[in-house]
Amino acid sequence: MNVNKMQLPVNFNEQKKPQLFEGLSENSLQALLQRSVMQDYESGRILVQQGDNPECIFLVLDGSLKTSRINEDGGEAIIRMLEAGDTCMEAVLFMGIPSPINVQAMSAAKILKIPDSVVKKHVLEDPAFAVNLLRIVSRHYKNAMHQIEAMNIKSPLQRVGYYFLLKHIEQGHENLDFKLPFKKQVVANYLGMTPETFSRTLKQMKDMGIKVEEDTIRMRDSFALCHFCDSDTASLCSRHDQPECEKCPLH
């Protein structure tokens, strides 16, 4: 495992800048990164276990992580799946309690570790950084509410459709094909269903013009997933005001 001090900001010129860095001046960003550490992890490596004392925020530079909890029977419940640009452990760091979650690499991953002391010092030095943290924690809370609602109210078809819609929006509306970023078994766990239920749900979606081939979702037309849209996803969609989108909740 290689550990290197960050000397320069991570080059996000060719991809979306992480929300944690949005609006930061070059000097602020440099000061933050130069006090952080970049570390490589192999797939399956555990970064944090339930009960550990949190020591840093993790920012995914490349690869993927998952956060989860293990119940008394040893079963795993996936809480979040993180890709490049995502962060975790922000709230736990400020709560000052042992970590209630596990953090594990789902693939080979390059992670920026921002130490506890650095985070808390930078919050006082740069209001933009503090605002970014608040927005991230608020987004996590909102997503958690969606997840609880999905587990208790939505059918398997609604859960899968909504997840696919979010991924389609994130990866761009112009393509009828988009990638499933994680293994099907992992997505099924995250959506609170067995792999068998997930497979049956995918077969149901074929009748709606949505097919899954390996890790690719293929849509019959660009509005195939609109059936699962709500006001939150509509606000993220650049096409919500088009007349073809009859199901848009913002109309």
TORKOL-4160 file (C-alpha; in steps of 0.2 Angstrom, whole numbers, padded with zeros to 4 digits, m for minus):
251
<pt num="1" X="0000" Y="0000" Z="0000"/>
<pt num="2" X="0008" Y="0016" Z="m0006"/>
<pt num="3" X="0006" Y="0032" Z="0005"/>
<pt num="4" X="0011" Y="0049" Z="m0003"/>
<pt num="5" X="0010" Y="0067" Z="0003"/>
<pt num="6" X="m0001" Y="0077" Z="m0009"/>
<pt num="7" X="0010" Y="0091" Z="m0016"/>
<pt num="8" X="m0002" Y="0098" Z="m0029"/>
<pt num="9" X="m0021" Y="0099" Z="m0030"/>
<pt num="10" X="m0029" Y="0083" Z="m0038"/>
<pt num="11" X="m0032" Y="0086" Z="m0057"/>
<pt num="12" X="m0050" Y="0087" Z="m0059"/>
<pt num="13" X="m0049" Y="0098" Z="m0075"/>
<pt num="14" X="m0056" Y="0084" Z="m0085"/>
<pt num="15" X="m0070" Y="0079" Z="m0074"/>
<pt num="16" X="m0083" Y="0087" Z="m0062"/>
<pt num="17" X="m0074" Y="0095" Z="m0047"/>
<pt num="18" X="m0079" Y="0086" Z="m0030"/>
<pt num="19" X="m0092" Y="0096" Z="m0021"/>
<pt num="20" X="m0080" Y="0097" Z="m0006"/>
<pt num="21" X="m0069" Y="0109" Z="m0017"/>
<pt num="22" X="m0082" Y="0119" Z="m0025"/>
<pt num="23" X="m0079" Y="0138" Z="m0024"/>
<pt num="24" X="m0063" Y="0136" Z="m0015"/>
<pt num="25" X="m0049" Y="0148" Z="m0020"/>
<pt num="26" X="m0033" Y="0141" Z="m0027"/>
<pt num="27" X="m0024" Y="0145" Z="m0011"/>
<pt num="28" X="m0037" Y="0137" Z="0000"/>
<pt num="29" X="m0037" Y="0122" Z="m0010"/>
<pt num="30" X="m0018" Y="0121" Z="m0010"/>
<pt num="31" X="m0018" Y="0123" Z="0009"/>
<pt num="32" X="m0030" Y="0109" Z="0011"/>
<pt num="33" X="m0023" Y="0096" Z="0000"/>
<pt num="34" X="m0005" Y="0099" Z="0006"/>
<pt num="35" X="m0010" Y="0094" Z="0023"/>
<pt num="36" X="m0019" Y="0079" Z="0017"/>
<pt num="37" X="m0013" Y="0061" Z="0011"/>
<pt num="38" X="m0017" Y="0051" Z="m0004"/>
<pt num="39" X="m0017" Y="0033" Z="m0002"/>
<pt num="40" X="m0020" Y="0017" Z="m0013"/>
<pt num="41" X="m0031" Y="0003" Z="m0007"/>
<pt num="42" X="m0034" Y="m0014" Z="m0015"/>
<pt num="43" X="m0052" Y="m0021" Z="m0018"/>
<pt num="44" X="m0060" Y="m0027" Z="m0002"/>
<pt num="45" X="m0048" Y="m0017" Z="0010"/>
<pt num="46" X="m0058" Y="m0011" Z="0025"/>
<pt num="47" X="m0054" Y="0008" Z="0029"/>
<pt num="48" X="m0065" Y="0010" Z="0044"/>
<pt num="49" X="m0074" Y="m0003" Z="0055"/>
<pt num="50" X="m0089" Y="0000" Z="0066"/>
<pt num="51" X="m0083" Y="0006" Z="0082"/>
<pt num="52" X="m0067" Y="0014" Z="0076"/>
<pt num="53" X="m0063" Y="0032" Z="0081"/>
<pt num="54" X="m0065" Y="0042" Z="0065"/>
<pt num="55" X="m0048" Y="0051" Z="0060"/>
<pt num="56" X="m0052" Y="0059" Z="0043"/>
<pt num="57" X="m0064" Y="0062" Z="0029"/>
<pt num="58" X="m0062" Y="0051" Z="0014"/>
<pt num="59" X="m0063" Y="0058" Z="m0004"/>
<pt num="60" X="m0063" Y="0045" Z="m0018"/>
<pt num="61" X="m0051" Y="0050" Z="m0032"/>
<pt num="62" X="m0053" Y="0034" Z="m0042"/>
<pt num="63" X="m0062" Y="0018" Z="m0039"/>
<pt num="64" X="m0076" Y="0015" Z="m0027"/>
<pt num="65" X="m0081" Y="0013" Z="m0009"/>
<pt num="66" X="m0096" Y="0007" Z="0001"/>
<pt num="67" X="m0102" Y="0011" Z="0018"/>
<pt num="68" X="m0112" Y="m0002" Z="0027"/>
<pt num="69" X="m0118" Y="m0009" Z="0044"/>
<pt num="70" X="m0117" Y="m0027" Z="0050"/>
<pt num="71" X="m0132" Y="m0033" Z="0060"/>
<pt num="72" X="m0131" Y="m0045" Z="0075"/>
<pt num="73" X="m0134" Y="m0060" Z="0063"/>
<pt num="74" X="m0119" Y="m0055" Z="0052"/>
<pt num="75" X="m0129" Y="m0048" Z="0038"/>
<pt num="76" X="m0123" Y="m0033" Z="0029"/>
<pt num="77" X="m0134" Y="m0018" Z="0024"/>
<pt num="78" X="m0126" Y="m0006" Z="0012"/>
<pt num="79" X="m0129" Y="0012" Z="0016"/>
<pt num="80" X="m0120" Y="0021" Z="0002"/>
<pt num="81" X="m0110" Y="0017" Z="m0014"/>
<pt num="82" X="m0096" Y="0030" Z="m0018"/>
<pt num="83" X="m0088" Y="0034" Z="m0034"/>
<pt num="84" X="m0075" Y="0047" Z="m0039"/>
<pt num="85" X="m0078" Y="0064" Z="m0031"/>
<pt num="86" X="m0089" Y="0057" Z="m0017"/>
<pt num="87" X="m0084" Y="0059" Z="0001"/>
<pt num="88" X="m0089" Y="0050" Z="0018"/>
<pt num="89" X="m0086" Y="0051" Z="0036"/>
<pt num="90" X="m0090" Y="0070" Z="0037"/>
<pt num="91" X="m0105" Y="0069" Z="0050"/>
<pt num="92" X="m0096" Y="0056" Z="0061"/>
<pt num="93" X="m0081" Y="0067" Z="0062"/>
<pt num="94" X="m0091" Y="0081" Z="0070"/>
<pt num="95" X="m0102" Y="0070" Z="0080"/>
<pt num="96" X="m0086" Y="0064" Z="0090"/>
<pt num="97" X="m0093" Y="0046" Z="0092"/>
<pt num="98" X="m0086" Y="0029" Z="0086"/>
<pt num="99" X="m0090" Y="0026" Z="0068"/>
<pt num="100" X="m0107" Y="0018" Z="0066"/>
<pt num="101" X="m0103" Y="0012" Z="0049"/>
<pt num="102" X="m0090" Y="0002" Z="0040"/>
<pt num="103" X="m0080" Y="0009" Z="0025"/>
<pt num="104" X="m0073" Y="m0003" Z="0012"/>
<pt num="105" X="m0065" Y="m0003" Z="m0005"/>
<pt num="106" X="m0076" Y="m0011" Z="m0018"/>
<pt num="107" X="m0062" Y="m0010" Z="m0031"/>
<pt num="108" X="m0044" Y="m0004" Z="m0032"/>
<pt num="109" X="m0046" Y="0014" Z="m0026"/>
<pt num="110" X="m0036" Y="0030" Z="m0024"/>
<pt num="111" X="m0042" Y="0040" Z="m0009"/>
<pt num="112" X="m0038" Y="0057" Z="m0002"/>
<pt num="113" X="m0038" Y="0057" Z="0017"/>
<pt num="114" X="m0041" Y="0074" Z="0025"/>
<pt num="115" X="m0037" Y="0072" Z="0044"/>
<pt num="116" X="m0049" Y="0077" Z="0057"/>
<pt num="117" X="m0038" Y="0092" Z="0063"/>
<pt num="118" X="m0036" Y="0098" Z="0046"/>
<pt num="119" X="m0055" Y="0098" Z="0042"/>
<pt num="120" X="m0059" Y="0107" Z="0058"/>
<pt num="121" X="m0046" Y="0120" Z="0056"/>
<pt num="122" X="m0051" Y="0123" Z="0038"/>
<pt num="123" X="m0069" Y="0125" Z="0042"/>
<pt num="124" X="m0064" Y="0140" Z="0053"/>
<pt num="125" X="m0052" Y="0147" Z="0040"/>
<pt num="126" X="m0063" Y="0146" Z="0024"/>
<pt num="127" X="m0082" Y="0148" Z="0025"/>
<pt num="128" X="m0084" Y="0141" Z="0008"/>
<pt num="129" X="m0077" Y="0125" Z="0014"/>
<pt num="130" X="m0089" Y="0125" Z="0029"/>
<pt num="131" X="m0104" Y="0128" Z="0017"/>
<pt num="132" X="m0098" Y="0113" Z="0006"/>
<pt num="133" X="m0098" Y="0102" Z="0021"/>
<pt num="134" X="m0115" Y="0107" Z="0026"/>
<pt num="135" X="m0122" Y="0104" Z="0009"/>
<pt num="136" X="m0114" Y="0087" Z="0008"/>
<pt num="137" X="m0121" Y="0082" Z="0025"/>
<pt num="138" X="m0138" Y="0089" Z="0020"/>
<pt num="139" X="m0138" Y="0079" Z="0004"/>
<pt num="140" X="m0133" Y="0063" Z="0013"/>
<pt num="141" X="m0148" Y="0066" Z="0025"/>
<pt num="142" X="m0160" Y="0069" Z="0011"/>
<pt num="143" X="m0154" Y="0053" Z="0002"/>
<pt num="144" X="m0156" Y="0043" Z="0018"/>
<pt num="145" X="m0174" Y="0049" Z="0019"/>
<pt num="146" X="m0176" Y="0043" Z="0001"/>
<pt num="147" X="m0169" Y="0026" Z="0005"/>
<pt num="148" X="m0180" Y="0024" Z="0021"/>
<pt num="149" X="m0195" Y="0029" Z="0010"/>
<pt num="150" X="m0190" Y="0016" Z="m0003"/>
<pt num="151" X="m0188" Y="0002" Z="0009"/>
<pt num="152" X="m0205" Y="0005" Z="0017"/>
<pt num="153" X="m0216" Y="0011" Z="0004"/>
<pt num="154" X="m0210" Y="0008" Z="m0014"/>
<pt num="155" X="m0211" Y="m0008" Z="m0023"/>
<pt num="156" X="m0195" Y="m0017" Z="m0030"/>
<pt num="157" X="m0199" Y="m0010" Z="m0047"/>
<pt num="158" X="m0201" Y="0008" Z="m0041"/>
<pt num="159" X="m0184" Y="0006" Z="m0031"/>
<pt num="160" X="m0175" Y="0000" Z="m0046"/>
<pt num="161" X="m0183" Y="0012" Z="m0058"/>
<pt num="162" X="m0179" Y="0027" Z="m0047"/>
<pt num="163" X="m0161" Y="0021" Z="m0045"/>
<pt num="164" X="m0159" Y="0019" Z="m0064"/>
<pt num="165" X="m0166" Y="0036" Z="m0067"/>
<pt num="166" X="m0154" Y="0044" Z="m0055"/>
<pt num="167" X="m0139" Y="0036" Z="m0064"/>
<pt num="168" X="m0146" Y="0041" Z="m0081"/>
<pt num="169" X="m0147" Y="0059" Z="m0075"/>
<pt num="170" X="m0129" Y="0058" Z="m0068"/>
<pt num="171" X="m0122" Y="0051" Z="m0083"/>
<pt num="172" X="m0131" Y="0062" Z="m0096"/>
<pt num="173" X="m0148" Y="0063" Z="m0104"/>
<pt num="174" X="m0141" Y="0062" Z="m0122"/>
<pt num="175" X="m0137" Y="0043" Z="m0122"/>
<pt num="176" X="m0150" Y="0029" Z="m0122"/>
<pt num="177" X="m0136" Y="0018" Z="m0115"/>
<pt num="178" X="m0128" Y="0021" Z="m0098"/>
<pt num="179" X="m0118" Y="0011" Z="m0086"/>
<pt num="180" X="m0123" Y="0002" Z="m0070"/>
<pt num="181" X="m0108" Y="0008" Z="m0059"/>
<pt num="182" X="m0108" Y="m0007" Z="m0047"/>
<pt num="183" X="m0111" Y="m0026" Z="m0047"/>
<pt num="184" X="m0129" Y="m0031" Z="m0048"/>
<pt num="185" X="m0128" Y="m0040" Z="m0031"/>
<pt num="186" X="m0121" Y="m0024" Z="m0023"/>
<pt num="187" X="m0135" Y="m0013" Z="m0031"/>
<pt num="188" X="m0148" Y="m0026" Z="m0025"/>
<pt num="189" X="m0142" Y="m0025" Z="m0007"/>
<pt num="190" X="m0142" Y="m0006" Z="m0007"/>
<pt num="191" X="m0160" Y="m0006" Z="m0013"/>
<pt num="192" X="m0165" Y="m0018" Z="0000"/>
<pt num="193" X="m0169" Y="m0034" Z="m0010"/>
<pt num="194" X="m0162" Y="m0051" Z="m0014"/>
<pt num="195" X="m0152" Y="m0054" Z="m0030"/>
<pt num="196" X="m0167" Y="m0065" Z="m0035"/>
<pt num="197" X="m0180" Y="m0051" Z="m0033"/>
<pt num="198" X="m0168" Y="m0039" Z="m0042"/>
<pt num="199" X="m0167" Y="m0051" Z="m0057"/>
<pt num="200" X="m0186" Y="m0053" Z="m0058"/>
<pt num="201" X="m0188" Y="m0034" Z="m0057"/>
<pt num="202" X="m0176" Y="m0032" Z="m0072"/>
<pt num="203" X="m0186" Y="m0044" Z="m0082"/>
<pt num="204" X="m0202" Y="m0033" Z="m0078"/>
<pt num="205" X="m0193" Y="m0018" Z="m0084"/>
<pt num="206" X="m0190" Y="m0026" Z="m0102"/>
<pt num="207" X="m0209" Y="m0023" Z="m0105"/>
<pt num="208" X="m0206" Y="m0004" Z="m0101"/>
<pt num="209" X="m0192" Y="m0003" Z="m0115"/>
<pt num="210" X="m0178" Y="m0005" Z="m0102"/>
<pt num="211" X="m0165" Y="m0019" Z="m0104"/>
<pt num="212" X="m0150" Y="m0023" Z="m0094"/>
<pt num="213" X="m0135" Y="m0031" Z="m0103"/>
<pt num="214" X="m0121" Y="m0035" Z="m0092"/>
<pt num="215" X="m0117" Y="m0018" Z="m0084"/>
<pt num="216" X="m0126" Y="m0008" Z="m0097"/>
<pt num="217" X="m0144" Y="m0001" Z="m0096"/>
<pt num="218" X="m0152" Y="0001" Z="m0113"/>
<pt num="219" X="m0167" Y="0011" Z="m0115"/>
<pt num="220" X="m0180" Y="0011" Z="m0129"/>
<pt num="221" X="m0181" Y="0030" Z="m0129"/>
<pt num="222" X="m0175" Y="0044" Z="m0119"/>
<pt num="223" X="m0191" Y="0045" Z="m0109"/>
<pt num="224" X="m0192" Y="0027" Z="m0104"/>
<pt num="225" X="m0188" Y="0030" Z="m0086"/>
<pt num="226" X="m0199" Y="0046" Z="m0083"/>
<pt num="227" X="m0212" Y="0034" Z="m0075"/>
<pt num="228" X="m0201" Y="0034" Z="m0060"/>
<pt num="229" X="m0198" Y="0053" Z="m0059"/>
<pt num="230" X="m0202" Y="0064" Z="m0044"/>
<pt num="231" X="m0200" Y="0082" Z="m0040"/>
<pt num="232" X="m0182" Y="0079" Z="m0034"/>
<pt num="233" X="m0176" Y="0070" Z="m0049"/>
<pt num="234" X="m0186" Y="0082" Z="m0060"/>
<pt num="235" X="m0177" Y="0097" Z="m0053"/>
<pt num="236" X="m0160" Y="0089" Z="m0059"/>
<pt num="237" X="m0167" Y="0085" Z="m0076"/>
<pt num="238" X="m0163" Y="0097" Z="m0090"/>
<pt num="239" X="m0178" Y="0091" Z="m0100"/>
<pt num="240" X="m0192" Y="0093" Z="m0087"/>
<pt num="241" X="m0200" Y="0107" Z="m0096"/>
<pt num="242" X="m0201" Y="0098" Z="m0113"/>
<pt num="243" X="m0219" Y="0094" Z="m0118"/>
<pt num="244" X="m0214" Y="0076" Z="m0122"/>
<pt num="245" X="m0211" Y="0073" Z="m0104"/>
<pt num="246" X="m0229" Y="0071" Z="m0099"/>
<pt num="247" X="m0226" Y="0063" Z="m0082"/>
<pt num="248" X="m0215" Y="0077" Z="m0076"/>
<pt num="249" X="m0221" Y="0082" Z="m0058"/>
<pt num="250" X="m0215" Y="0100" Z="m0061"/>
<pt num="251" X="m0228" Y="0103" Z="m0075"/>
